[in-house]
C-alpha cells in the first residue's frame, strides 16, 4: 500500500485565503504492465545503468497503437551512451524477463558526451527538450569537493553528432549549484510555469549526495537551456552531521545516507502540478562501516512534491529545505521491492508514466513498468 507523508487528500478548499488544488496521488495511477529493455545489439548497452529516461513524442512516427512516441534511455553507467527504443504494448501478466514484450531499437547506442571526467564517473541523466536532447554526468566519487564544470551536454535530435557543452547549471563556485548537487537527473519544467515563476528557466537537474559539496535529500536546480549558468535553486536540504545520528534532525523526513534518487519528472493534471522523484529509499539508520554506509533495508520508491511549494520558494517566500514530499509510493508491481527505480518518463498527452526497475532481468538488464493516470488518460487494455 502507498505510504503517505502529511496530508493525503486536499480538495479544492479555501485555506487561509488560498485556493489549494487537489494533489496528484499514488492512487491516481493504474498499472498497465511491463516490458523488457532488450533489443538485438552487441555489447552491454542494456545493462547496469538505465538511470535516466525521457519520452520523445516525435519518436517512432510509423507506430499507430496506443503507445506512440519513443523512449531515450541511458545505457551502461560507464559507457556514457544513450539509445532510443520503441514502446511495445506492456504485459500485466508476464513475470519472466525472456517472455516480456520487447521494443525495437530505433537509435543505436550513441556515445553522448566527449567523456565524463574522472571525477564525474557515469552518464546518468537524459531529457528531450524542444529540438534538443540533453545529457548529464554525475559524480559517484568526487571526494575532493571541487565544483566540476563538466556536467551537462546538448545535442540536436536530428543530428546526434552536433555536440554542445559541457555546461554547468548555475554559476561555478557557488555552493547552491555545486556539481555534487547536479547531473544525476534532468527534467523539463512546463513553459508557462517557468515563465511565471522562473523567468523562463525550463530545465532542471539535481543529485542527492550527502557530502563534499552535496546535501541531504533530492535537489532541484532550474536553469535556462539557452544560458545554463543562469540557475535557480528550488530545492535542497542542509548538511547537518547530527542528522546521521538522529533522523528526526534531518530536513528531509526519514533521510538516510544511502538514499538514492535516480530520476525526476514533472507531472501536470487538471488541478495541480507535481514533481515526482524515483529511486531507492532506506529504512535504517546512517551507520558508517568498513566499505561505506549501512542503512538497513532499501526499497524502490517514488516521492511526490507539490509545485505550489516550489513556487513559494521561487518567490523567496520559503526556504528550499522547508519543502518536503506530500506523499510517497512503493508500487506493488515491482518484481522485487528492494530493487531501485532508475529512469522515469512521462507522456503528458496520453497520461502514461514509464518507470525503470533496474536489475530485474539477467546480467543487470532492466524492465519498464507502465502506468496511466486513470482520471485523464484514454482507456487502454493492457
N, C-alpha and C positions, 0 to 999 in steps of 0.2 A: 504494500500500500504506500502511496506517496507520504513522505514525511514533510510536514509543514513547519515553516518558521513564521511566527507572527500571525497576522490576520490571514485567513484562508479565503474569505469572500467579502468583497466590498461592492455593493450595488451602487447605482447612481444615487448618491445621497448628498445632502448638504452638510458639510462638516467644517466647522469653524470658518464659514463663509466661502469655502472652496468646494467645487464640484469634483468628486473623486470618481473616476471611471471604474467600471468593472474590470478587474485584472484578469489576464490570462492565467489559467491554472493547469496543472498536470492533467486533470480530468478532462480538459478540453481536447486532448489528443486521443485519437483512435488508432490502434495498431493495425497496419495492413500487411506486414510480413517483412521478410528479409531477402537479400540476395548476396552472392559472393563477390568480393573484389578479386576477380580471377578471369583472365583472358589470355589467349596464346601470345607469349612473348618470352624471349630468353632473358635470364637474369632474375634478380630478386627484387624487382620493382614493386611487387605487390605484397611485400612482407616487411615486418619490423619497422613500421613507420605509420603512415596514414594519419598523422596528427592534424593535418589541415585538409579542408574540403570546401568547395564553393559550387553553387549552382549557376549554370550558364543557360539562360532562356533561349539563346540562339543556337545552341548546340544540337547536333543530330537532327537537322531540319527535315529529313525524309521520314522520321518516325511519326506515325499517326495514331498511336494508342494514347491512353490517358496519362502516361508518364513522359511528357515531352521534355525537351531540353537535354542537357548532359551534366556530368559532374567532373570537375577537375580536382584531383587528389594528389597530395604529396606522397612520394614513394618512400623507399628505404631511407631511414634517418640520415645516413652518411653519404648517400649518393647525390643528394641535392637535386632530385628530379621531380618533375610534375607530369602527370598523364591525364588524359581525358577519356571517359568511358560513357557509353550509352546507359540508360536507366531501364533495366528489364522490369517486367511486372513481378513484384515481390511475392514470395510464398509465405503463408502464415502457418503451414503445416509441416514443412521440412525442417528437421533438426540435424541434418548431416551435411557437412560442407560440400562434399562432392555432388550432392543431389540438388543443391540450391540453384535457382536461376542465375545465369552468368551474363555479364554485359559484353558488348563489343568494344574493343579498344579503338577509339576514334583518333586519338593523337598519341603516338608512341612516346614512351618516357623521354623527356627532354631535360637536359641539364639547365636549370633555371638561372642560377647565379654564375658569376665568374669564380665561384668558390667561396663558401663561408670561411672567415678567418679561423685560425686555430682556436681562438677563444670562443667564437660563435660556431659551435661544432655540428649543428644539424639544421637542415632546411625544414621548417615547421609550418609556416602559415602560407595560405594562398587565398586570393579573393579576386573574382571577376568584378571589375568596377568600370562602368561605362565601356569605352572601347579598349580598355587595357586589362591585363591580368597582373596582379601584384603578388610577390612572394617575399617571405621574410625568413631570416635565420635567428635562431635562439641559442643562448649560451647555457650549456649544462655544467660548465666548469670554468667560468670566469671568476676565479677567486682573487684576481689581482685588484678587483674593484674599479678598474679602468672603465670609463664610459666609451664604449666602442662605437665608431661612426658607421660601420658597415652592417646595417640591419635590414633595409628594405630595397627591393628592386622592382622594376616595372618593365613589362614587355607589351607590345601591341598584339592583340589576339589574332590579328590576321597575318602577323609575321613574327613568330617567336624568336627570330634571330635579332630582332630590334631590342636590344637591352639598354635600359637606362638605370643609373644608380651607381654605387649604393647611396641610399638616403638614410637619414636619422629622423625619427618622429620627434619634433620639438628640438630645442637648441641643445647641442652637445655641451656637457659640463654642468647642466642644471639638474639638481638631484631628482626633481619630479619626473624627468624624462630620461633617467639613466637607462643604458642599454639592457641592464638586467631587469627592467620593467617593461620591455617591449620585445616583439619578434616572435613570440610563441604562436599567436593567432592574429588574424586580420578579419575585419568585417566592415560592411558598409552601413552608413547611417542615412536614413531617408533624407532626400534633399530638402524637403520643406522643413523638417525638424532641424536639420543642420543650419539652414538659413536663418531660422527663427532664434536658435539658441547658441549657435557656434560660429557665426559669421562664415558659413559655408564649408566648414570642416566636415567632409562627408566620408572619411575613412577613419578607422580606429584600429589600434593594435594593443597588445598587452602581454603580460607574463607574470606568473606567480612564482617568485623566487625569494627565499627567506633571508638572504644575506648578501654582502658585498654589493651594496647599492640597490638591492631589491626591496621587497616589502612583504607583508604577511597576509596575503589573500590575492584575489584576482585584481587586475588593473585595467582601466580603460584610458588610453591616451588618444584623443581625437586629433586629426591633422588634415591639412588641406592637400589633396593629391597633386595640386599644381605648385605647392610650396610646402613640402613636408616639414620643414623646420618651424613652420607656424603651427604649433601644437597647443592643445588644452588638456590638462589633466583632470578628467572627470571622476575617476575612481582609483583609490589606492588606500592601503592600510599601513599604519605606522609600525616601525620596528620597535619592539619592546622585549627585552630579554626575559622579563618576568612572564610573558605570555607562554614561553616554553615550559615553565614550571606550573602555571595555573591558567587553564584555558579561559577562565572567566575574566582574565585580564586582557584577552585578545580583542581587538576591534572587530575582527570577523568572527561571527558566532561559531564556537567549537573548533577553531583553527588548530591544525597540527602542522609540523614542519614537513610532513610528507605529502600534504595535499597538492594535487596537480590538476590544473585546468588547461586542457589542450586546445579548446576551440570556443568560439562565441558567435552568436548570430543575433540580429535584430529582428523581432517578430512583431508585426502590426496586426491588430484586429480592428473591428469597427469601433471599439470603445477604448482601446489602450495601445500603448507601445511598451514592449518589454525587451530586455536583453537577456539571453539565455547563455549560460556557460556549461560546458560539458567536460568531464574529466574523471578523476577518482578522488573520493573523499575518505579520510581515515577516521576511525572512531577511538583510537587510543590516545596516549599522551605523546609528547615530543621528547623521546628519550634518545640521547646520542650514545651509540655503542660503537665498538670497533667495526669499521666498514660503512658507517653512516647512521642515519636516523632510523629508529624503530618506533612506529606509531600505531602498532596493533593492526587489526583487520581493515582493509580498504575496500570500497565498493564503488561501482560505476554510478555517477550521479550527475543530474542536470539541475542547475540552480537558476532562479528567476529574479531579475531586478526590474523595478518599475522606472520607466524613463522619466516620469514626473519627478522622481528623486534626483535623477541626473540633471534635469532642467533646473532644479533648485541649486545644484552645485554650479551649473554654468552661469547662473545669475548671482553667484557668490553669496547665496543665502544658506548654504550648507557646506560643511567640511567634507572632503571626499571620504574620510574614514568613518563618517557617521552614516553612510549609506550601506544598508545591509539587505540581503535577499529577503523577499517576502514569502517565498515558497521554494522547496526543493523536491526533487523527483528521482526515485530509483526505479526505473522501468522494470517490471517483472519479466519482460520479454527477453532480457539479456540471456545469452546461453550460459554465462557464468557471472553471477552478480559481483564477483570480486575482481573481474577484469575492469579495465578502464575504457572510457569512451575516448575516441580520437576526434577526427574531423566531424563537423556538423554543418549542414547547409539547409537553406530554406527556399522553397519555391513559393514566393508570395502570391503569384497569380492563382495557383491551384491549392494552396494551403497545405503543402506537403513539407514535412520535416524529415531530413535524412541524417542519421547518426551512425558513425562508425563504431563498431565494437572491435577493439584491437585484439589480435592473437586468438580469434575464435576458430580459425582454421589451422591446418597443419603448417609447420615451418614458419610460424609467425604471420600467416595470412589473416585477413580481416573480413568482416561482413558489414553490410549496411542495413540497419533497421529503418523501416519507413513508417511514418505516422502522418495523419492528416488532422487538421483542426475540424472537428465534427460540425461546428456551427456555421462554417463558411466554405468548406471545400465541397466539390461536387461528389455525388455518390459514385463510388468505385468498388467493384467486387475484388477482394484480394485474391 
